Structures are given as structure tokens and as C-alpha cells.
Amino acid sequence: MGEVFYAKGLQFECTRCSRCCRHSPGYVFLSAKDIDRFTRALRIGREEFLRTYCRKVSLGIAERISLKEKPNYDCIFWKDGGCSVYEARPLQCRAYPFWSANVASAEAWEEQGRQCPGINRGPLHDRGEIEDWLRKRREEGFLSG
């Protein structure tokens, strides 16, 4: 088995451009822990949170719970120049760009960098930190619909 391309780390620094939060359709899949964080931060019950802010997404063989989007495809929590629930944001958002698809190869990382101006700039995140994000996402999993 070969060495992972990010063995010496990867540079990333969020520029707060909001490209990952706005103007493009997509999914923000949630875990049970994400929903717990949201309900505590918003001081609402689980059912109200799911009804107000979430949607079920069919992936063929499975359903997942995702945050809703506004009609222009902004995240439902994007407001006044940023995330209105930043401290409670889901693991998927906190782990970006260290997602398995993005770090699968140097080519995948560079492709993501064409969309995100924070990739390949800023501080170096070492292999251990990257693999911690990957592990957290595997362990936390996603909530089924």
C-alpha cells in the first residue's frame, strides 16, 4: 500500500468566501450529534428542528437527513455574510475540506482547490489532523431518514 499524498500535510485556511455555503445545490448530511448540537444552540426540540430546518434525501438504497436550502441554494443558516449557527455547525462543515473524497488523491485535492480559494494557502494541517477529521466523520456517521 502506497503512502497517502497528504503524508506531509496540506495547507488550508478558510477565507470566509462562503462558496461552500451558497449558490450551489448540495447536501449537508447530519448525524445525531449534529442534531443535538443544533437543538441545544437553537433551544428547540428535535422534532421542531427536523421539521423546520431539515429534509429527507433519497440516495437510492438509503435515505439521509440534510439541512434544507433556501430557493437560491444558500444554506438555510447562511445569513448576513456568514453562518448564523457557526458554533453549532455540523461536522461536515467543520471538517471541510478534509473529506475522504477531497483527500483521495492529489488530483481530487487540486480539483477542490479550483472551487475553494482557501485550499493550498494558510497553515499546514498535518497528516494526523487530517486523519482525525476523516475518523470523526466515519465514527459519527449520518442519520438515516
ABEGO torsion letter per residue (X at the ends): XBBBAAAAEBBBBBAGAGAAABGBBEBBBBBAAAAAAAAAAAGBBAAAAAAAABBBBBAGABBBBBBBBBAAGBBAABBGGBBAAAAABBAAAAAOABBAAAAABAAAAAAAAAABAABGBEBBBBAAAAAAAAAAAAAAEBBBX
